[in-house]
């Protein structure tokens, strides 16, 4: 870079664009890390907290609910009051939640802390929107691909780190480390990431936010807790039906509101609608592997289906998926500019079909799972990179935060549904045989059904991707910094 260019950047306080991308990607890694943070201690929580297993399940459920509710709302607030500002707010909430969980010795404090940690998931769609606002157009696609990849990379890399900490230190250190990481990212965002000048005029739709939150909580509670409460129990059915009805009323209200939380007319555009539906299917396909593969790797050899690995060893076997996603991010950006993001989504769906198809026939050796996870990495790396690109090619700049938040919510609905359905399959098709006494273990048939579900979800994503129009609909000019 020339001396004049360096002087110009100092005078205008424009940070290097590579640094902006790196900091936002680190924020994305931090957010996805929250989902694997408690995996190593999840089975031990009833003993650690002196609580029932049903109560400790809320440690995971609370994070899921908070992520689903905060993400679309934070996106709209970012459009209106500044995306960087909302990223900082979400990081601050996560830090507070980490500290609360770290100093807590009881179930209530841990649940509250985990709920606050879940809010940080909203930084990924906000970060993607910031990239569209401030990066040079030649760098946007690769940067978005990297930011999208953090959704998988953070979990894949974070799991072995969490396992290592949990095996060698007090479990509270997991939350101190999360809080420290959040503080570092907060400082870097404040220092490096520029303020986007794009704003959406109007007043915040508080009633719309409340309606969306209540409806989502009802549906997600029914999906995530239905296996425990009973799928036909009055509580499960009441929450599911009530949530759907509330969201229908919410949609009617949003179409008539002067300043809606989400512009449903934009969300109903064919490219946006089909991309969001494909996101649900892709989220389902991703989380199927997150549920099935670690269980197969960790189940005792005596069950006849497990490989008997420790959690740390199992997490290292699935880690290649995250590494592939990271390596693919610059390639995905280049491919998106040359062949279009729709083709990436098609390729990602096909790769997921191949991954689960391979696992149907080969799942008895460690290298089988390494191959399957490499294919998963290709599938999610291409698919997750394509989806925000498709969204932002179809929405105006004033709607990027909210639209990306809605897309992130679609992925969350897919992962939540996969966790519930695959969990039911593995619990139902179980046996107590295999030398484990009264302990039930999933059968080979259970895992085969799970792989078939993964194939089905990926096939749905493939069909939806093929239906997405190829003609782009430019939504207006984008503010950008010099390259």
FIMARMI-658523 format. One record per residue (C-alpha): residue in one letter; y, x, z. Coordinates in steps of 0.5 Angstrom, whole numbers, plus 500, padded with zeros to 3 digits. Each point is the difference from the previous one (the first is absolute). Layout:
N
aYXZ ...
This chain:
483
x500500500 x507503498 x505502505 x505494498 x494495501 x499502507 x507500501 x501493497 x494497504 x503503507 x507497498 x497493498 x494501506 x495498495 x493503502 x495503496 x496494497 x493504501 x502500508 x502492500 x493499497 x496504505 x504497506 x498493497 x493502499 x499503507 x503493503 x495497496 x494504502 x503499507 x500492499 x492500497 x498505506 x501494505 x494496497 x495506502 x504502506 x495496505 x494500496 x496506504 x501496506 x500493498 x492500502 x502503507 x506495501 x497495505 x498506505 x506504499 x505493501 x495497505 x500494495 x495495496 x499502493 x503494498 x507502503 x500507497 x499497493 x507498501 x502508500 x498500492 x502492499 x507501503 x502506495 x497496494 x504494502 x507504501 x499504494 x499493496 x506497503 x505506500 x499502493 x503495496 x505498505 x502508500 x500500492 x506494500 x504503506 x499507496 x503497494 x506497504 x502505505 x497506497 x493503499 x501506503 x503497506 x493495501 x496506499 x503504506 x500493504 x492499498 x499508502 x504499507 x495493501 x494504499 x502506505 x502495505 x493497499 x497507500 x503501507 x498494503 x493501498 x500507502 x502498507 x496494501 x494500504 x498492499 x499496494 x506496499 x504506500 x496503494 x500493496 x508500501 x500508498 x495499494 x504494497 x506504500 x497505497 x498495494 x507499498 x500507497 x496498494 x506497497 x503507499 x495501494 x503494495 x507502503 x499507498 x498498493 x506496499 x505506503 x496504494 x502495495 x507500502 x502507501 x495504496 x501502493 x496496495 x496506498 x497501507 x499492502 x493499498 x497506503 x504499506 x498493501 x492502498 x501505506 x503495505 x495495498 x494505501 x502501507 x497494502 x493503499 x502507501 x503499507 x493496502 x495505497 x504506503 x502497506 x493498502 x497507501 x506502504 x500494505 x492501501 x502507501 x505498506 x496495503 x494504500 x504506504 x505497504 x502494504 x501494495 x507499502 x502506496 x499496494 x506496501 x504506502 x498503494 x502494496 x507499503 x501508499 x499499493 x504494499 x506504504 x499505495 x500496494 x506496503 x504506500 x498502493 x502493497 x507500504 x501507497 x497500493 x500493497 x506498497 x503493501 x499495494 x506497498 x497494497 x500493505 x498493499 x506495502 x499494504 x498498507 x493502503 x495494500 x498500507 x496493500 x496503494 x498506504 x498496505 x496495496 x497506496 x498504507 x497493503 x496499493 x497507499 x498500508 x496494499 x496502494 x499507502 x498498507 x495496497 x497505495 x500506505 x497496506 x496495497 x494504501 x501500507 x502493501 x496497495 x502498493 x499492501 x503500507 x506496501 x505506502 x498504493 x501494496 x506497503 x503507499 x498501493 x502493498 x506500504 x502507497 x499497493 x504494501 x506504504 x500504494 x500494495 x506498503 x503507501 x500500492 x503493499 x506503505 x500506496 x501497493 x506496503 x503505505 x507503497 x498507503 x492500500 x496506504 x496500493 x502498493 x494496499 x502499493 x500508499 x494500503 x497495496 x501504493 x494501497 x500508501 x502499507 x495495502 x494503496 x501507503 x501497507 x493496499 x497507497 x503503507 x496495504 x493502496 x502508500 x501499508 x493497501 x497505496 x503506503 x499497507 x492499499 x499507499 x504501507 x495496503 x494501497 x500508498 x501502508 x495495503 x495503495 x501507501 x500499508 x494496501 x494503503 x495503495 x495495504 x503494497 x498502493 x507499497 x504505504 x501508499 x502501508 x506503499 x506501505 x506496499 x504507499 x494502495 x500493496 x508500500 x500507496 x495497495 x504494499 x506505499 x500502493 x502493498 x507501503 x500507497 x499497493 x506495501 x504506502 x498504494 x501494495 x507498502 x504505495 x495498495 x500493501 x508500499 x499504494 x495495497 x504494502 x506502496 x495502494 x495494500 x503495505 x498498507 x496494498 x495505497 x500504506 x498494504 x494498495 x498507501 x500500508 x496493500 x495503495 x499506505 x499496506 x495496496 x496507498 x501502508 x496494503 x496500494 x498507501 x499498508 x495495498 x495505498 x502506503 x502500508 x495504503 x503507500 x507503502 x501502493 x499493498 x506498504 x504505498 x500498493 x501493501 x506502504 x503504495 x499494495 x503496506 x506505500 x501499492 x500492501 x505500505 x504505498 x501497493 x500493502 x505501506 x505504496 x500495494 x501494505 x507502502 x502502493 x498494497 x504496505 x507504499 x499499493 x501493501 x505498505 x507502501 x503506504 x502495505 x493497502 x496507500 x500500508 x497493500 x496500494 x496507502 x500497507 x496494498 x496504495 x498504507 x498494503 x496498495 x496506501 x500499507 x497493499 x494503496 x499506505 x500494506 x495496496 x495506498 x500502507 x498493502 x495498495 x497507499 x499500508 x497493500 x495503495 x498506504 x500496506 x495494497 x495505496 x499504506 x493502504 x498503506 x495504498 x500507498 x500503507 x506498503 x498495505 x504493500 x505503496 x501497494 x501504493 x502498493 x494500495 x500503494 x501493497 x507499504 x503506497 x497498493 x504494500 x506503503 x500505493 x499493496 x506497503 x504507499 x498499493 x502493499 x507501503 x501506495 x497496494 x505494502 x506506501 x498502493 x500493497 x507499503 x502507497 x498498493 x504494501 x507503502 x505500494 x501507497 x507498498 x505503505 x506495503 x505505501 x504497506 x506504500 x503507501 x498504505 x504505504 x498507500 x502507502 x500506495 x494503499 
